[in-house]
Structure formats: structure tokens, C-alpha cells
Amino acid sequence: MRAVGLLLAAGRGQRFDPSGAQHKLLQTLPDGRLVAEAAADALLAALPQVLALLPANHDRHTDALSAALQRRGCRLLHCEQAHLGMGHTLAAGVAASADTQGWLVALADMPWVQPATVRAVRNALRERETLVQPLYAGQPGHPVGFPHRYRAALLALQGDRGARAVLAGQTVWQIETSDAGVTRDVDTPADLYLA
């Protein structure tokens, strides 16, 4: 099964900095990478193609984010309706990668996911052709694998309803992992330095 990584990077991150002066995905981690770069690297280590989903506006943050992710090896998609919510963004990414057999959906504000975890989700998606999600300490995390048969459901997403709406009521193959990064995101500046 050929799968594409969808990196959701179109959010405004207002909880991180309500003033909008700083964008959380452009913050530098202790290892020197940007938050979004680290999230992209984990996907790129396991998948031949990663599509970064970005806002359509071209402000300084979006332009810097686009340049950083393109340098990393991501294809870019500037989503015209990203301002309407994650559902619209995800649907645009699925529409732009219709020739794939599945998707691994990851969040750009989750820089601590390990490449081995992405590979495990990818492998389970290939072997089982079912919904796949990593599980850490009983908590479901990212990335989430979607086989092609969920394409119509993903394309129907709107507003702030992300892929969780597609998972609801479905059988999901859960992979137990010791990777705490699957549940850890960046919401506040303090999150950048938590061990």
C-alpha cells in the first residue's frame, strides 16, 4: 500500500501567542529544529511523500513555514479554506492526493513523535488496511492511518471537525507504543522545554 503523509500546519496557534507575534510551529526546539520541521522529519523518515497543509494567506509566518517545510522535502498545499477549520484543511489534503491508497495524518505541533512510530503505523496500515492509531499509556495519539476506503468520509469533513469524526464508531487498530510523543503537542511556550 502506498500512503501519503498529511502534515496539518494550517492552524493559527492562538493559545501559544494570542497577539500573533510568534507562531508556535516556527519556534526552535532544544535540538535546533523548528517545531514543524521536527514533525515533518518523522513523517519523511517513513513515507516517500509528505504533503504539508498550510494556510492560503502569505504573511511572514506562512512564508517562513512554507520555506522551512519545502527545504525539508515536503510538498506544499496552501488550502484556500483553511481559515474555516481543520476539517476543511484535511479534506483539501485528501482531495490533492487522490491517487494514494492511504493517508497518515499528523499534526505539525507534535514534534516529538518518533520515526519508528510512524513506520509502525504505516506498516499496520499496509498489512491490515484498516484505521490505525498509536496508543501511549492508554491515550490515543498521532499519526493516524486511514485506508483509501475512508476517502469519502475525509472529503466530507468541514469546520473544526477533524479526523476524530471519521474515527468515531469505527474499529480502530491500536498500536501500543512507548513513544510519549504521540500524545504531546505544543500549546504554550513552556511546552517547548518539558522533558
C-alpha positions as CSV (number, residue, x, y, z in Angstrom):
1,M,0.0,0.0,0.0
2,R,1.3,3.4,-1.0
3,A,0.5,6.0,1.7
4,V,0.9,9.8,1.8
5,G,1.7,11.8,4.9
6,L,-0.6,14.7,5.5
7,L,1.0,17.3,7.9
8,L,-1.6,19.7,9.3
9,A,0.2,23.0,9.6
10,A,-2.6,25.5,8.8
11,G,-3.7,26.4,12.3
12,R,-3.1,29.9,13.8
13,G,-1.9,28.6,17.2
14,Q,-3.5,31.4,19.1
15,R,-3.1,29.8,22.5
16,F,0.6,29.9,22.1
17,D,0.7,33.7,21.5
18,P,-2.7,35.4,21.4
19,S,-1.0,38.5,20.0
20,G,0.1,36.6,16.9
21,A,3.6,37.9,17.1
22,Q,5.1,34.4,17.4
23,H,4.0,31.3,15.6
24,K,4.4,28.1,17.5
25,L,5.4,26.0,14.5
26,L,8.3,28.3,13.9
27,Q,9.7,28.0,17.4
28,T,13.1,26.4,17.9
29,L,13.4,23.2,19.9
30,P,16.4,22.4,22.1
31,D,17.8,20.3,19.2
32,G,17.9,23.3,16.9
33,R,15.0,22.3,14.6
34,L,11.8,24.2,14.3
35,V,8.7,22.5,15.7
36,A,7.2,22.0,12.3
37,E,10.5,20.7,10.9
38,A,10.7,18.0,13.6
39,A,7.2,16.9,12.9
40,A,7.9,16.7,9.2
41,D,11.1,14.8,9.7
42,A,9.3,11.9,11.5
43,L,6.9,11.5,8.5
44,L,9.6,11.9,5.9
45,A,11.7,9.2,7.5
46,A,8.9,6.7,6.9
47,L,7.0,7.9,3.8
48,P,8.1,8.7,0.3
49,Q,5.7,11.7,0.1
50,V,4.6,14.2,2.7
51,L,2.1,16.9,1.8
52,A,2.2,19.9,4.2
53,L,-1.2,21.6,4.5
54,L,-0.8,25.4,5.0
55,P,-3.0,28.4,5.1
56,A,-3.6,30.2,1.8
57,N,-2.6,33.6,3.2
58,H,1.0,34.7,2.5
59,D,2.1,36.5,5.7
60,R,5.6,36.3,7.2
61,H,4.7,33.3,9.3
62,T,3.2,31.3,6.5
63,D,6.0,32.2,4.1
64,A,8.7,31.2,6.7
65,L,6.8,27.9,7.4
66,S,6.4,27.1,3.7
67,A,10.1,27.7,3.1
68,A,11.2,25.5,6.1
69,L,8.9,22.6,5.2
70,Q,9.8,22.7,1.5
71,R,13.5,22.6,2.4
72,R,12.8,19.5,4.5
73,G,11.3,17.8,1.4
74,C,7.6,18.3,1.9
75,R,5.2,19.1,-1.0
76,L,3.1,22.2,-0.1
77,L,-0.6,22.8,-0.4
78,H,-1.9,26.2,0.5
79,C,-5.5,25.5,1.5
80,E,-8.0,28.2,0.4
81,Q,-10.5,27.2,3.1
82,A,-8.0,26.6,6.0
83,H,-9.5,29.5,7.9
84,L,-12.7,27.6,8.2
85,G,-11.1,24.9,10.3
86,M,-9.1,21.6,10.4
87,G,-11.9,19.7,8.6
88,H,-11.6,21.8,5.5
89,T,-7.8,21.6,5.6
90,L,-7.8,17.8,5.9
91,A,-10.4,17.4,3.1
92,A,-8.2,19.6,0.8
93,G,-5.2,17.4,1.5
94,V,-7.1,14.2,0.7
95,A,-8.5,15.7,-2.5
96,A,-5.0,16.7,-3.6
97,S,-3.7,13.2,-3.1
98,A,-6.5,11.1,-4.6
99,D,-4.1,8.6,-6.3
100,T,-2.8,7.2,-3.0
101,Q,-4.0,4.1,-1.2
102,G,-4.0,5.7,2.3
103,W,-3.0,8.6,4.4
104,L,-1.1,9.1,7.7
105,V,-2.4,12.2,9.3
106,A,0.0,14.1,11.6
107,L,-0.1,17.4,13.4
108,A,2.7,19.9,12.8
109,D,2.6,20.9,16.5
110,M,3.6,17.4,17.6
111,P,7.4,17.4,17.1
112,W,8.3,14.5,19.5
113,V,6.7,11.7,17.5
114,Q,9.5,9.2,16.7
115,P,10.1,7.9,13.1
116,A,9.8,4.3,14.4
117,T,6.2,5.1,15.5
118,V,5.4,6.5,12.1
119,R,6.8,3.4,10.5
120,A,4.8,1.1,12.8
121,V,1.5,3.0,11.9
122,R,2.5,2.8,8.2
123,N,3.2,-0.9,8.4
124,A,0.0,-1.7,10.2
125,L,-2.0,0.3,7.6
126,R,-0.4,-1.7,4.8
127,E,-0.9,-5.0,6.5
128,R,-4.5,-4.5,7.8
129,E,-5.9,-1.8,5.5
130,T,-7.9,-0.5,8.5
131,L,-7.9,2.6,10.6
132,V,-4.7,2.7,12.7
133,Q,-3.7,4.8,15.7
134,P,-0.8,4.7,18.2
135,L,-1.7,4.3,21.9
136,Y,0.5,5.6,24.7
137,A,-0.4,4.9,28.3
138,G,-4.0,4.3,27.3
139,Q,-4.2,7.6,25.3
140,P,-4.8,7.6,21.6
141,G,-2.3,9.7,19.6
142,H,-0.9,10.6,16.2
143,P,-0.2,9.9,13.4
144,V,-3.5,8.2,12.4
145,G,-3.6,5.9,9.4
146,F,-6.6,5.9,7.0
147,P,-7.0,3.4,4.2
148,H,-8.4,4.6,0.9
149,R,-12.0,3.4,1.6
150,Y,-12.4,6.3,4.1
151,R,-11.7,8.9,1.3
152,A,-15.3,10.0,1.0
153,A,-15.6,10.5,4.8
154,L,-12.4,12.5,4.9
155,L,-13.5,14.6,1.9
156,A,-16.8,15.4,3.7
157,L,-15.1,16.9,6.8
158,Q,-15.8,20.6,7.4
159,G,-15.1,23.3,10.0
160,D,-13.2,22.3,13.2
161,R,-14.3,18.7,12.9
162,G,-11.0,16.9,12.3
163,A,-10.4,13.3,11.6
164,R,-11.8,12.3,15.0
165,A,-15.3,12.5,13.5
166,V,-14.3,9.8,11.0
167,L,-12.8,7.6,13.7
168,A,-16.0,7.8,15.9
169,G,-17.8,4.5,16.0
170,Q,-15.3,2.7,13.7
171,T,-13.0,-0.2,14.6
172,V,-9.5,1.2,15.0
173,W,-6.4,-0.9,15.2
174,Q,-4.4,0.5,18.1
175,I,-0.7,0.1,18.4
176,E,0.7,0.2,21.9
177,T,3.8,2.3,22.0
178,S,6.4,3.7,24.5
179,D,6.6,6.9,22.4
180,A,5.2,9.6,24.6
181,G,5.5,12.0,21.6
182,V,2.3,10.6,20.1
183,T,0.2,12.5,22.7
184,R,2.4,15.5,23.3
185,D,1.9,18.8,21.4
186,V,3.0,22.4,21.7
187,D,0.2,24.7,23.0
188,T,2.2,27.1,25.2
189,P,5.8,28.3,25.2
190,A,6.5,26.2,28.3
191,D,5.7,23.0,26.3
192,L,8.8,23.6,24.2
193,Y,11.1,22.6,27.1
194,L,9.2,20.0,29.0
195,A,11.2,16.8,29.3
